[in-house]
Amino acid sequence: LFIEYIDGSGVAYLKAQHVSDNSWSEQTITYSNRPAADTVWDDSFLIHRWMGWVEVDVTSAFQSHINDHPDDAFLSLKLSEVSQDRHIRLSSKDTSNSPELILEIEETTEEATDAPTQAPSASPTTALPTGDPTAKPTEHPSVSPTQAPTMFPTQSPIQKPTTAPTTSPSHSPTRGPTSAPTQSPTMFPTQSPIQKLTTKPTTIPSDSPTRGPTSAPTRSPTTATPTGVGSSPTDLDSTEPTTTPTRSPTTFPTISPTVPPSISPTASPTSTPTISPTQSAPPSLSPTTVAPTTLAPTGAPTEYRRSESLFPNGDAFVIQRQPTQNLGYRSQLQVSFGDWGDAYSFVHFDLQSISGTLHDATVSLLVTETDTMDILLHPVLSEDWTEGSITWENHPPVDTSTILARVSVPDVGEWIHIDLTSTLNQVLMESTDRRFYTIAMLPVVEGSGSRIKVASWDRGDWRTTSPKLNVIYSPAYRPPSLASKFLTVLGECDLQAPVPAPAAAYPWQLRDGFSNWFLYLTEANTMKLAMAGAGKRSELRHKANWDSDSAPEKYVRARVRMPTPPADSGTRQVTFLQIHHKPELGEIDGPLLRVHYRDNGTLSANIRVSVDPKDVNTYKVLDFWPDNEWFDIEVRIFRQNDNTRMTLSINGEEKINHDLNYWTFHYNYFKAGAYIAAFDGSTYVNEVEFDTLEISAPFESP
């Protein structure tokens, strides 16, 4: 159970109790007619303003409930303040951060009694909506509540490399409107929020990796010794930007022996469609279900499809009568002309998660105000806009010569569905590094004036009303979430690529099937993070921010390997593990620990040895780099005899034992992946491969 603190007296203890009577309605419930509570699910959990979201584990109580009440279609809980002397306000479903009940459901497999036992498939995650139990339940994606989709339309696009890798992923279908396999994606049940799943799950690839060499490197490791003291020896120890970068397209490699393949089209799209609206219910919000099809014959790759609903990175309308007014955060998008004033609407989608073969792409818009008017959908000629700054005067130019669709607007409460499959196939074939795509909605000028409105994604109930781009595609790269061993860490991390912010993917996207050339699962069920270019990265940023002085032990453990970059690659360093500082106001940013390949052929570690000034020592952990050989690494932060220590071990042998008493009361977080230091112009793609990755850290900071 996830709940967000809004405001109040600061700190409170709450109690969660089950309510048997589900006949109440949010429109009629009062203190006098409130239903009675019975079973206590949690008798005292802390919530305060520094925590933001609070996670309450109700697994045992929920399991008992569905065992005792298998036919219940709804679940009601009562939250009350325990000490009776505090007041707080929590988020509701009518805000942007609705409470959530997140379920991880293990689907049972029914086999004959003499059949061998099979391991269950990766657990699907379902978030149950909250609010009025009389309303129709709507299934929506598993969203980590601290990470609601965020508007960041200005990130530099991540251009896909164009040459083949040494070891390419098995799923590299080409883009284009190819015919779809007959099997439909497997979706979670939607008729009731509480069900016992008894259907046999679809077979997925095994997540038991074929390990590489298991022995330690043949050369003898040496004890870590400092090789330099003083200011930072590398630009990778500089401040990590936290603001949204300006839009400056970054060129990525075109020639490299280890670059993942680009997506080459094999079919031409059909003509641009003209779409009439359909008046069906809104599409089911289970957008990130990865549904493998039946396994192909032996030796052939497994093909699967991914169904995803992409929410906008931003949407806005502009109106001529207010030429300098930004209307980006309104709850409705307006299209009008004449007496109502000329108004256009813009919706901005991030296409980065789409790779491989796109089978279907449909934009859905919910009508909130209607009139006798048609609207035209056009592309725009520039993606350089944000919903917080767009106005009539500066809106991106609209390509009015290209009509994506002409739509007759239906009644209020109906959905408009526009098929953009052919259009987006064409867009993605023409530019494989295309990240963003905007549709502009303009009025068909007939008569003296008219106005229509559709819901924007800035509404409190955005999950069920927001514009969305529903896509079905066969990814070119296997998502790491197919391997259950990576699900935990994926669900706790943002993916930073190629810059720290905005994130390329958030935890729920990573758990639900995100993949791309810079993050994918190999055929051996190992996870690769790849990147090229000076200062660029593909890193998993663990969401927990922690104080090194706190009692719980923090650690990262991994089995990792990376080929030694060629001498002419231009690679100076590749950082694969970090402890990064999360600075408070006035503090100097930069990593506390950075473990990396160094172009002198060593495995080295940079440790920040003072808070201010930011002095860094470089330690030689191994006097050689294990060239494409697996090795185990562990970094621990722990308390010992009233002191804070940090240790680094390679293949079970401790190499560094460092006193961290100078670093207490400073927040930090773990990172793992590929962070590149290279000479300008380097296009070599460095690939860091993880056989295992485990991060353990408490969520402590605001």
C-alpha positions as CSV (number, residue, x, y, z in Angstrom):
1,L,0.0,0.0,0.0
2,F,1.5,3.3,-1.1
3,I,0.2,6.6,0.4
4,E,1.6,10.1,-0.1
5,Y,1.8,12.7,2.7
6,I,0.4,16.1,1.6
7,D,0.5,18.4,4.7
8,G,-0.4,18.6,8.4
9,S,1.2,18.6,11.8
10,G,4.4,16.9,10.6
11,V,4.5,13.4,12.1
12,A,1.7,10.9,12.7
13,Y,1.1,7.2,13.2
14,L,-1.7,5.7,11.2
15,K,-3.7,2.5,11.5
16,A,-5.1,0.6,8.5
17,Q,-8.2,-1.5,9.1
18,H,-10.4,-3.6,6.7
19,V,-13.9,-2.5,6.0
20,S,-16.4,-5.2,5.1
21,D,-19.2,-3.0,3.9
22,N,-18.3,-2.0,0.3
23,S,-21.6,-0.3,-0.5
24,W,-20.4,3.2,0.4
25,S,-19.9,5.9,-2.2
26,E,-17.4,8.7,-2.2
27,Q,-20.2,11.1,-3.2
28,T,-22.4,10.2,-0.2
29,I,-20.1,9.0,2.6
30,T,-20.0,11.2,5.8
31,Y,-18.7,10.8,9.3
32,S,-22.1,9.8,10.5
33,N,-22.8,7.1,7.9
34,R,-19.2,5.8,7.5
35,P,-19.0,2.0,7.3
36,A,-17.6,0.1,10.3
37,A,-14.0,-1.1,10.3
38,D,-13.0,-4.6,11.6
39,T,-9.7,-6.4,11.0
40,V,-6.5,-4.4,11.7
41,W,-4.1,-4.7,8.8
42,D,-1.4,-2.5,10.3
43,D,-1.8,-1.1,13.8
44,S,0.8,1.7,13.6
45,F,2.9,3.0,10.7
46,L,4.8,6.2,10.6
47,I,4.1,9.0,8.1
48,H,5.6,12.5,8.0
49,R,6.4,15.3,5.7
50,W,10.0,14.2,5.0
51,M,8.9,10.8,3.7
52,G,6.6,11.9,0.9
53,W,5.4,8.5,-0.1
54,V,5.0,5.8,2.5
55,E,5.0,2.1,1.7
56,V,3.0,-0.2,4.0
57,D,3.5,-4.0,3.6
58,V,0.0,-5.6,3.8
59,T,0.9,-8.8,2.0
60,S,-0.1,-11.2,4.8
61,A,-3.4,-9.4,5.5
62,F,-4.3,-9.1,1.9
63,Q,-3.6,-12.8,1.2
64,S,-5.8,-13.8,4.2
65,H,-8.5,-11.5,2.9
66,I,-8.7,-13.0,-0.6
67,N,-8.5,-16.5,0.9
68,D,-11.5,-15.7,3.2
69,H,-13.4,-13.6,0.6
70,P,-12.6,-15.0,-2.8
71,D,-15.7,-13.5,-4.4
72,D,-15.3,-9.9,-3.2
73,A,-15.1,-7.6,-6.2
74,F,-13.9,-4.6,-4.1
75,L,-11.7,-3.9,-1.1
76,S,-12.1,-1.0,1.4
77,L,-9.6,0.1,4.0
78,K,-10.0,2.7,6.8
79,L,-7.1,4.8,7.8
80,S,-7.1,6.5,11.2
81,E,-4.6,8.5,13.3
82,V,-3.5,6.4,16.3
83,S,-2.5,9.0,18.9
84,Q,-5.5,11.3,18.3
85,D,-3.5,14.4,18.6
86,R,-2.2,14.9,15.1
87,H,-3.8,15.9,11.8
88,I,-2.5,15.2,8.3
89,R,-3.8,15.2,4.8
90,L,-3.0,12.4,2.3
91,S,-3.3,12.3,-1.4
92,S,-6.5,11.0,-2.9
93,K,-7.4,9.5,-6.3
94,D,-8.5,12.9,-7.4
95,T,-4.9,14.2,-7.2
96,S,-2.0,13.4,-9.5
97,N,-0.6,11.0,-6.9
98,S,-3.3,8.6,-6.1
99,P,-2.9,6.0,-3.3
100,E,-2.1,2.6,-4.7
101,L,-2.3,-1.0,-3.8
102,I,0.5,-2.7,-5.7
103,L,0.1,-6.5,-6.2
104,E,2.8,-8.9,-7.3
105,I,0.8,-12.0,-8.3
106,E,2.4,-15.4,-9.0
107,E,0.4,-17.1,-11.6
108,T,-0.1,-20.8,-10.8
109,T,0.6,-23.5,-13.4
110,E,-1.8,-26.4,-13.6
111,E,0.0,-29.6,-14.6
112,A,-0.7,-33.3,-14.3
113,T,0.3,-34.8,-11.0
114,D,3.1,-36.7,-12.6
115,A,4.5,-33.8,-14.5
116,P,7.7,-32.2,-13.4
117,T,7.5,-29.0,-11.3
118,Q,8.0,-25.8,-13.3
119,A,9.2,-22.5,-12.0
120,P,6.6,-19.8,-12.2
121,S,6.9,-17.0,-14.7
122,A,8.1,-13.6,-13.7
123,S,5.5,-12.1,-11.4
124,P,3.2,-9.6,-13.0
125,T,2.7,-6.4,-11.1
126,T,-0.8,-4.8,-11.0
127,A,-1.8,-1.6,-9.3
128,L,-5.4,-1.4,-8.1
129,P,-7.2,1.9,-8.4
130,T,-8.6,3.5,-5.3
131,G,-11.8,5.5,-4.6
132,D,-15.4,4.8,-5.2
133,P,-16.1,1.0,-5.0
134,T,-19.2,1.4,-7.1
135,A,-17.1,2.6,-10.1
136,K,-15.9,0.2,-12.7
137,P,-12.4,-0.9,-11.7
138,T,-9.7,0.0,-14.2
139,E,-6.4,-1.7,-14.4
140,H,-3.4,0.5,-14.8
141,P,0.4,0.0,-15.0
142,S,2.5,-0.8,-12.0
143,V,3.7,2.7,-11.2
144,S,6.2,3.4,-8.4
145,P,4.3,6.2,-6.7
146,T,7.3,8.5,-6.3
147,Q,7.7,8.4,-10.1
148,A,4.7,9.6,-11.8
149,P,5.4,10.2,-15.5
150,T,7.3,13.5,-15.7
151,M,7.3,16.1,-18.4
152,F,10.8,16.3,-19.7
153,P,10.6,16.9,-23.5
154,T,14.0,18.5,-23.8
155,Q,16.4,15.6,-23.4
156,S,18.9,15.1,-26.2
157,P,17.9,12.1,-28.4
158,I,19.9,9.0,-28.0
159,Q,21.0,8.0,-31.5
160,K,21.2,4.4,-32.2
161,P,24.5,3.0,-33.5
162,T,24.4,1.7,-37.0
163,T,26.9,-1.2,-37.2
164,A,26.6,-4.7,-35.9
165,P,27.9,-5.8,-32.5
166,T,30.3,-8.5,-31.7
167,T,27.4,-10.3,-29.9
168,S,24.1,-9.1,-31.0
169,P,20.8,-9.7,-29.2
170,S,18.6,-12.3,-30.8
171,H,15.6,-10.1,-31.3
172,S,16.4,-7.6,-34.0
173,P,13.2,-7.4,-36.1
174,T,13.1,-4.6,-38.6
175,R,10.7,-1.8,-38.4
176,G,7.8,-1.6,-40.7
177,P,4.2,-2.4,-40.9
178,T,4.7,-6.2,-41.1
179,S,1.8,-8.5,-40.4
180,A,1.2,-9.4,-36.8
181,P,1.4,-12.9,-35.4
182,T,-1.9,-14.4,-34.6
183,Q,-1.4,-14.6,-30.9
184,S,-2.5,-11.5,-29.0
185,P,-0.6,-10.1,-26.1
186,T,-1.5,-11.7,-22.7
187,M,-3.1,-9.0,-20.6
188,F,-4.1,-9.2,-16.9
189,P,-7.7,-9.7,-16.0
190,T,-9.8,-6.5,-15.9
191,Q,-13.2,-7.6,-14.8
192,S,-12.4,-7.5,-11.1
193,P,-9.6,-6.0,-9.0
194,I,-9.3,-9.0,-6.8
195,Q,-9.0,-12.4,-8.5
196,K,-7.4,-15.7,-8.1
197,L,-5.3,-16.3,-11.2
198,T,-5.5,-19.9,-12.2
199,T,-4.7,-19.8,-15.9
200,K,-1.5,-21.3,-17.1
201,P,1.0,-18.6,-17.8
202,T,2.6,-18.1,-21.2
203,T,6.0,-19.6,-21.5
204,I,8.9,-17.1,-21.2
205,P,12.6,-17.6,-21.8
206,S,14.5,-19.1,-19.0
207,D,16.3,-16.7,-16.7
208,S,19.0,-19.1,-15.8
209,P,22.1,-17.6,-17.5
210,T,24.9,-19.4,-19.1
211,R,27.7,-18.1,-17.1
212,G,31.0,-17.0,-18.5
213,P,34.3,-18.0,-16.8
214,T,33.7,-18.6,-13.1
215,S,37.3,-18.7,-12.0
216,A,39.1,-15.6,-10.8
217,P,41.4,-13.8,-13.3
218,T,44.6,-15.7,-13.8
219,R,46.9,-12.8,-12.9
220,S,47.3,-12.3,-9.2
221,P,45.5,-9.3,-7.7
222,T,47.5,-6.8,-5.7
223,T,46.6,-4.8,-2.6
224,A,45.0,-1.4,-3.4
225,T,47.5,1.4,-3.2
226,P,47.0,5.1,-3.6
227,T,48.4,6.5,-6.9
228,G,47.5,10.1,-6.5
229,V,46.3,12.6,-3.9
230,G,44.7,15.9,-4.4
231,S,42.2,17.4,-6.8
232,S,40.1,15.2,-9.0
233,P,42.2,13.5,-11.7
234,T,39.3,13.1,-14.0
235,D,36.3,15.0,-15.1
236,L,34.1,12.1,-14.1
237,D,34.4,13.3,-10.4
238,S,32.9,16.6,-11.3
239,T,29.5,17.8,-10.3
240,E,26.7,15.7,-11.8
241,P,24.0,18.0,-13.3
242,T,20.5,17.7,-11.8
243,T,18.7,20.1,-14.0
244,T,17.0,19.3,-17.3
245,P,19.6,19.8,-20.0
246,T,18.8,21.9,-23.0
247,R,18.0,20.2,-26.2
248,S,21.2,19.6,-28.0
249,P,21.2,16.5,-30.2
250,T,24.2,14.2,-29.5
251,T,25.9,12.3,-32.2
252,F,26.6,8.7,-31.3
253,P,28.8,6.1,-32.9
254,T,28.7,5.1,-36.5
255,I,31.7,2.8,-36.7
256,S,32.5,0.3,-33.9
257,P,33.1,-3.4,-33.8
258,T,30.8,-3.7,-30.7
259,V,27.8,-1.5,-31.6
260,P,24.4,-3.0,-31.3
261,P,22.5,-3.1,-34.7
262,S,20.3,-0.4,-35.9
263,I,16.7,-1.0,-36.9
264,S,16.5,-1.2,-40.7
265,P,13.0,-1.1,-42.3
266,T,12.0,-3.8,-44.7
267,A,8.6,-2.5,-45.7
268,S,7.1,0.7,-46.8
269,P,4.2,2.2,-44.9
270,T,0.8,2.5,-46.3
271,S,-0.7,5.8,-47.1
272,T,-1.5,8.3,-44.3
273,P,-4.9,7.3,-42.8
274,T,-8.0,9.5,-42.4
275,I,-9.6,8.3,-39.2
276,S,-13.2,8.7,-37.9
277,P,-13.7,8.5,-34.1
278,T,-14.9,5.4,-32.4
279,Q,-17.2,5.7,-29.4
280,S,-15.8,2.8,-27.4
281,A,-14.7,2.7,-23.8
282,P,-11.2,3.9,-23.1
283,P,-8.5,1.4,-23.7
284,S,-7.4,-0.9,-20.8
285,L,-4.6,0.7,-18.8
286,S,-2.3,-2.3,-18.6
287,P,0.2,-0.7,-20.9
288,T,3.4,-2.5,-20.1
289,T,2.6,-6.2,-20.3
290,V,5.3,-8.2,-21.9
291,A,3.6,-11.3,-23.5
292,P,5.9,-13.9,-25.0
293,T,4.4,-16.0,-27.7
294,T,4.8,-19.7,-28.0
295,L,8.4,-20.7,-28.2
296,A,9.7,-21.0,-31.7
297,P,11.3,-24.3,-32.9
298,T,14.6,-25.2,-31.4
299,G,17.3,-22.8,-32.5
300,A,15.0,-20.0,-33.5
301,P,14.7,-16.8,-31.4
302,T,11.7,-16.3,-29.2
303,E,9.4,-13.6,-30.5
304,Y,7.2,-11.7,-28.2
305,R,5.1,-8.6,-28.3
306,R,5.0,-5.6,-26.0
307,S,1.8,-3.6,-25.4
308,E,2.3,-0.2,-23.9
309,S,0.4,3.0,-23.3
310,L,2.7,6.0,-23.5
311,F,1.5,9.1,-21.6
312,P,2.5,12.5,-22.9
313,N,5.7,14.1,-22.0
314,G,3.7,17.3,-22.1
315,D,0.6,18.8,-23.6
316,A,-0.8,22.3,-24.0
317,F,-3.1,24.6,-26.0
318,V,-2.3,28.1,-27.2
319,I,-4.9,30.8,-28.0
320,Q,-4.4,33.8,-30.3
321,R,-6.2,36.2,-28.1
322,Q,-3.6,35.6,-25.4
323,P,-0.5,35.4,-27.5
324,T,2.1,35.4,-24.7
325,Q,0.1,33.4,-22.1
326,N,1.3,29.8,-21.3
327,L,-1.6,27.4,-20.8
328,G,0.4,24.3,-20.4
329,Y,-0.9,23.2,-17.1
330,R,-4.6,23.4,-17.7
331,S,-6.7,20.2,-17.2
332,Q,-8.2,20.5,-20.7
333,L,-6.9,21.0,-24.2
334,Q,-8.9,23.4,-26.4
335,V,-9.4,23.5,-30.2
336,S,-11.5,26.4,-31.4
337,F,-12.0,29.2,-33.9
338,G,-14.2,32.3,-34.6
339,D,-16.2,33.6,-31.7
340,W,-14.2,31.4,-29.3
341,G,-10.9,32.6,-30.6
342,D,-8.4,30.6,-32.6
343,A,-6.8,27.9,-30.4
344,Y,-4.5,24.9,-31.2
345,S,-3.5,22.0,-29.0
346,F,-0.2,20.1,-28.9
347,V,0.5,16.7,-27.4
348,H,4.1,15.5,-27.1
349,F,5.0,11.8,-26.9
350,D,8.4,10.1,-26.1
351,L,9.1,7.3,-28.6
352,Q,12.3,6.1,-27.1
353,S,10.9,2.9,-25.7
354,I,9.7,1.7,-29.1
355,S,12.2,-0.5,-31.0
356,G,11.9,-3.3,-33.5
357,T,8.7,-3.9,-35.4
358,L,5.8,-1.5,-34.7
359,H,2.5,-3.4,-35.2
360,D,0.0,-0.8,-34.0
361,A,0.0,2.8,-32.8
362,T,-3.3,4.5,-31.7
363,V,-3.7,7.9,-30.1
364,S,-6.6,8.1,-27.7
365,L,-8.3,11.4,-26.5
366,L,-11.2,11.8,-24.1
367,V,-13.8,14.4,-25.1
368,T,-14.8,16.7,-22.3
369,E,-16.6,19.4,-24.3
370,T,-18.1,19.0,-27.8
371,D,-19.6,21.0,-30.6
372,T,-20.4,20.5,-34.2
373,M,-16.8,20.8,-35.4
374,D,-14.2,18.5,-37.0
375,I,-10.5,18.7,-36.0
376,L,-7.4,18.1,-38.1
377,L,-4.3,16.3,-36.8
378,H,-1.0,17.5,-38.2
379,P,2.7,16.8,-37.3
380,V,4.9,19.7,-36.3
381,L,8.2,20.8,-37.8
382,S,10.1,21.2,-34.6
383,E,10.1,19.2,-31.3
384,D,11.8,22.0,-29.4
385,W,9.0,23.1,-27.0
386,T,7.9,22.4,-23.5
387,E,4.4,22.6,-21.9
388,G,5.6,25.1,-19.4
389,S,6.8,27.7,-21.9
390,I,4.7,27.2,-25.1
391,T,2.5,30.2,-26.2
392,W,0.7,31.3,-29.3
393,E,3.7,33.4,-30.3
394,N,6.4,30.7,-29.9
395,H,4.5,27.4,-30.6
396,P,6.3,25.0,-33.0
397,P,5.4,25.5,-36.7
398,V,2.7,23.1,-37.8
399,D,3.0,21.1,-41.0
400,T,-0.5,21.9,-42.3
401,S,0.3,20.3,-45.6
402,T,0.3,16.9,-43.9
403,I,-3.0,15.7,-42.5
404,L,-2.7,12.8,-40.2
405,A,-6.4,12.5,-39.7
406,R,-9.7,14.4,-39.8
407,V,-11.9,13.6,-36.9
408,S,-15.6,14.3,-36.2
409,V,-15.7,14.9,-32.5
410,P,-18.1,12.5,-30.6
411,D,-20.2,13.2,-27.5
412,V,-18.7,14.2,-24.1
413,G,-17.3,11.2,-22.3
414,E,-16.5,9.3,-25.5
415,W,-13.0,8.5,-26.7
416,I,-11.4,9.5,-30.0
417,H,-9.1,6.8,-31.3
418,I,-6.7,7.8,-34.2
419,D,-4.6,5.1,-35.9
420,L,-1.1,6.4,-36.4
421,T,0.6,3.1,-37.2
422,S,1.6,4.0,-40.7
423,T,2.7,7.5,-39.7
424,L,4.9,6.4,-36.9
425,N,6.4,3.6,-38.9
426,Q,7.4,6.2,-41.5
427,V,8.8,8.5,-38.8
428,L,10.8,5.8,-37.2
429,M,12.1,4.4,-40.5
430,E,13.3,7.9,-41.6
431,S,15.1,8.6,-38.4
432,T,16.0,5.8,-36.1
433,D,17.3,8.2,-33.4
434,R,13.9,10.1,-33.3
435,R,12.9,10.4,-29.6
436,F,9.9,12.8,-29.6
437,Y,6.8,13.2,-31.7
438,T,4.2,15.9,-31.4
439,I,0.7,15.9,-32.8
440,A,-1.0,19.3,-33.3
441,M,-4.8,19.6,-33.3
442,L,-6.3,22.4,-35.4
443,P,-10.0,23.2,-36.1
444,V,-11.7,22.7,-39.4
445,V,-13.0,26.3,-40.0
446,E,-16.7,26.0,-41.0
447,G,-19.3,28.5,-39.8
448,S,-19.0,31.4,-37.4
449,G,-17.2,29.6,-34.6
450,S,-16.9,26.5,-32.5
451,R,-15.0,24.9,-29.7
452,I,-14.1,21.4,-28.4
453,K,-12.1,20.3,-25.5
454,V,-10.3,17.0,-24.6
455,A,-8.7,16.0,-21.3
456,S,-5.1,16.8,-20.7
457,W,-2.6,14.8,-18.7
458,D,-2.6,17.6,-16.0
459,R,-5.9,16.4,-14.6
460,G,-6.0,14.8,-11.2
461,D,-7.4,11.6,-12.7
462,W,-4.8,11.6,-15.5
463,R,-4.3,7.8,-15.4
464,T,-7.8,7.2,-16.7
465,T,-8.4,10.3,-18.7
466,S,-5.1,11.5,-20.1
467,P,-4.2,11.4,-23.8
468,K,-2.2,8.3,-24.6
469,L,-0.4,6.6,-27.4
470,N,-1.2,2.9,-27.3
471,V,1.5,0.9,-29.1
472,I,2.1,-2.8,-29.8
473,Y,5.6,-3.7,-31.0
474,S,8.1,-6.5,-31.1
475,P,11.2,-5.1,-29.4
476,A,14.5,-5.3,-31.2
477,Y,16.2,-5.9,-27.9
478,R,15.2,-8.3,-25.2
479,P,14.3,-6.4,-22.0
480,P,16.2,-7.2,-18.8
481,S,12.9,-7.7,-17.0
482,L,12.6,-11.1,-18.8
483,A,15.2,-12.3,-16.3
484,S,13.6,-12.5,-12.8
485,K,17.0,-12.0,-11.2
486,F,17.0,-8.4,-12.3
487,L,13.4,-7.5,-11.4
488,T,14.2,-6.2,-8.0
489,V,17.0,-3.8,-9.0
490,L,15.1,-2.7,-12.1
491,G,12.1,-1.8,-9.9
492,E,14.3,0.4,-7.7
493,C,16.2,2.4,-10.3
494,D,15.9,5.1,-12.9
495,L,17.8,4.6,-16.1
496,Q,20.0,7.6,-16.9
497,A,21.0,7.8,-20.5
498,P,22.8,9.5,-22.1
499,V,22.6,12.3,-19.4
500,P,21.5,12.2,-15.8
501,A,18.2,14.0,-16.3
502,P,15.6,13.5,-17.6
503,A,15.6,9.7,-17.1
504,A,15.4,7.5,-20.1
505,A,13.2,5.2,-18.2
506,Y,11.6,5.0,-14.7
507,P,11.3,1.9,-12.4
508,W,7.9,0.8,-13.6
509,Q,9.0,1.0,-17.2
510,L,12.2,-1.0,-16.5
511,R,10.3,-3.7,-14.7
512,D,7.6,-3.8,-17.4
513,G,9.8,-4.4,-20.4
514,F,11.9,-1.3,-21.4
515,S,14.9,-2.1,-23.7
516,N,17.0,-0.3,-26.2
517,W,20.5,-0.6,-27.6
518,F,22.0,0.9,-24.4
519,L,20.1,-1.5,-22.1
520,Y,19.1,-5.0,-23.0
521,L,19.2,-8.7,-22.0
522,T,21.6,-11.0,-23.9
523,E,20.9,-14.5,-25.0
524,A,22.9,-15.7,-22.0
525,N,20.4,-13.8,-19.7
526,T,23.0,-11.2,-18.8
527,M,22.2,-7.5,-18.7
528,K,24.3,-5.1,-20.9
529,L,24.5,-1.3,-20.4
530,A,26.2,0.4,-23.3
531,M,27.2,3.9,-24.2
532,A,29.6,6.0,-26.2
533,G,30.8,9.6,-26.2
534,A,32.6,11.8,-23.6
535,G,30.6,12.3,-20.5
536,K,27.7,10.1,-21.7
537,R,26.3,7.2,-19.7
538,S,23.9,4.4,-19.4
539,E,23.5,3.9,-15.7
540,L,20.9,2.5,-13.3
541,R,20.5,5.1,-10.6
542,H,19.2,3.5,-7.4
543,K,16.3,5.5,-5.9
544,A,17.3,5.1,-2.3
545,N,19.1,8.1,-0.8
546,W,20.9,7.2,2.4
547,D,23.2,8.5,5.1
548,S,26.5,6.6,5.5
549,D,26.2,7.0,9.3
550,S,22.9,5.2,9.6
551,A,22.8,1.7,11.2
552,P,21.6,-0.5,8.3
553,E,24.3,-1.9,6.2
554,K,24.3,-0.7,2.6
555,Y,25.9,-2.6,-0.2
556,V,26.1,-3.3,-4.0
557,R,27.1,-6.7,-5.2
558,A,27.7,-7.6,-8.8
559,R,29.2,-10.1,-11.2
560,V,30.5,-8.1,-14.1
561,R,32.8,-8.0,-17.1
562,M,33.8,-5.6,-19.9
563,P,36.2,-6.0,-22.9
564,T,39.3,-3.8,-22.8
565,P,38.7,-0.9,-25.1
566,P,41.0,-0.9,-28.2
567,A,44.0,1.5,-28.0
568,D,42.5,3.7,-30.7
569,S,39.0,3.8,-29.2
570,G,39.6,7.2,-27.4
571,T,38.3,5.7,-24.2
572,R,40.0,7.1,-21.0
573,Q,37.8,5.5,-18.3
574,V,34.6,3.5,-18.0
575,T,32.9,3.8,-14.6
576,F,30.7,0.8,-13.8
577,L,29.9,1.3,-10.1
578,Q,29.4,4.5,-8.1
579,I,28.4,5.9,-4.7
580,H,27.2,9.3,-5.7
581,H,26.7,12.2,-3.3
582,K,23.2,13.8,-3.1
583,P,24.1,17.3,-2.0
584,E,22.1,19.4,0.3
585,L,21.9,23.2,-0.1
586,G,25.4,24.6,-0.3
587,E,27.3,21.3,-0.5
588,I,29.7,20.4,-3.3
589,D,28.3,17.6,-5.6
590,G,30.3,14.7,-6.9
591,P,30.8,10.9,-6.3
592,L,32.1,9.5,-3.0
593,L,33.3,6.4,-4.8
594,R,33.8,5.7,-8.5
595,V,35.0,2.2,-9.5
596,H,36.3,2.1,-13.1
597,Y,38.4,0.8,-15.9
598,R,41.4,3.1,-16.5
599,D,43.3,3.5,-19.7
600,N,46.6,2.6,-17.9
601,G,45.1,-1.0,-17.9
602,T,44.1,-1.1,-14.3
603,L,40.9,-1.5,-12.3
604,S,40.9,1.6,-10.2
605,A,38.8,3.4,-7.6
606,N,38.5,7.1,-6.9
607,I,37.5,8.0,-3.3
608,R,36.5,11.4,-2.2
609,V,38.5,12.1,0.9
610,S,37.0,15.4,2.0
611,V,33.7,17.2,1.9
612,D,35.0,20.7,1.1
613,P,37.3,21.1,-0.7
614,K,36.5,18.1,-2.9
615,D,39.8,16.2,-2.8
616,V,40.0,12.7,-4.4
617,N,42.4,9.8,-4.0
618,T,42.9,7.3,-6.8
619,Y,43.5,3.7,-5.7
620,K,44.8,0.8,-7.9
621,V,42.4,-2.0,-7.0
622,L,44.0,-4.5,-9.5
623,D,47.1,-3.7,-11.5
624,F,45.4,-5.1,-14.6
625,W,42.0,-5.0,-16.1
626,P,40.3,-8.5,-16.4
627,D,39.7,-8.3,-20.1
628,N,36.2,-9.6,-20.7
629,E,36.6,-11.9,-17.8
630,W,33.9,-12.2,-15.1
631,F,34.8,-11.0,-11.7
632,D,32.7,-10.5,-8.5
633,I,32.7,-7.1,-6.8
634,E,31.2,-6.0,-3.5
635,V,31.1,-2.5,-2.0
636,R,29.8,-2.2,1.7
637,I,29.0,0.7,4.0
638,F,28.6,-0.3,7.6
639,R,29.0,0.7,11.2
640,Q,31.8,-1.0,13.3
641,N,32.8,0.0,16.8
642,D,31.1,3.4,16.5
643,N,32.9,4.1,13.2
644,T,31.6,4.1,9.7
645,R,33.6,2.0,7.2
646,M,33.5,1.4,3.4
647,T,35.0,-1.8,2.0
648,L,35.6,-2.9,-1.6
649,S,36.2,-6.6,-2.4
650,I,37.1,-8.3,-5.6
651,N,36.4,-12.1,-5.9
652,G,35.9,-12.2,-2.2
653,E,39.2,-10.6,-1.3
654,E,39.0,-7.2,0.5
655,K,41.0,-4.6,-1.4
656,I,40.0,-1.4,0.3
657,N,38.9,-0.7,3.9
658,H,38.3,3.0,4.3
659,D,37.3,5.2,7.2
660,L,34.2,7.2,6.4
661,N,33.7,9.2,9.6
662,Y,34.4,12.4,7.7
663,W,31.4,11.7,5.5
664,T,28.6,11.2,8.0
665,F,25.3,13.1,7.6
666,H,25.7,13.3,3.9
667,Y,23.1,11.6,1.6
668,N,24.3,9.2,-1.1
669,Y,23.0,6.7,-3.7
670,F,24.3,3.8,-5.7
671,K,24.8,3.7,-9.5
672,A,25.8,0.9,-11.8
673,G,26.3,0.8,-15.6
674,A,28.6,2.5,-18.1
675,Y,29.7,6.1,-17.6
676,I,32.3,7.1,-20.2
677,A,35.3,9.4,-20.1
678,A,36.7,9.7,-23.6
679,F,38.6,12.1,-25.9
680,D,36.4,14.4,-27.9
681,G,35.1,12.7,-31.0
682,S,35.3,9.2,-29.7
683,T,32.5,7.0,-31.1
684,Y,33.5,3.7,-29.5
685,V,30.6,1.9,-27.7
686,N,31.7,0.5,-24.3
687,E,29.5,-2.3,-23.0
688,V,29.4,-3.3,-19.4
689,E,27.8,-6.7,-18.8
690,F,26.2,-7.8,-15.5
691,D,25.5,-11.5,-14.7
692,T,24.1,-10.4,-11.3
693,L,23.4,-7.0,-9.8
694,E,22.1,-6.6,-6.2
695,I,21.7,-3.2,-4.4
696,S,20.6,-2.9,-0.8
697,A,20.0,0.5,0.8
698,P,17.2,2.0,2.9
699,F,15.2,5.0,1.7
700,E,16.1,7.7,4.2
701,S,16.3,11.2,2.8
702,P,13.4,13.6,1.9
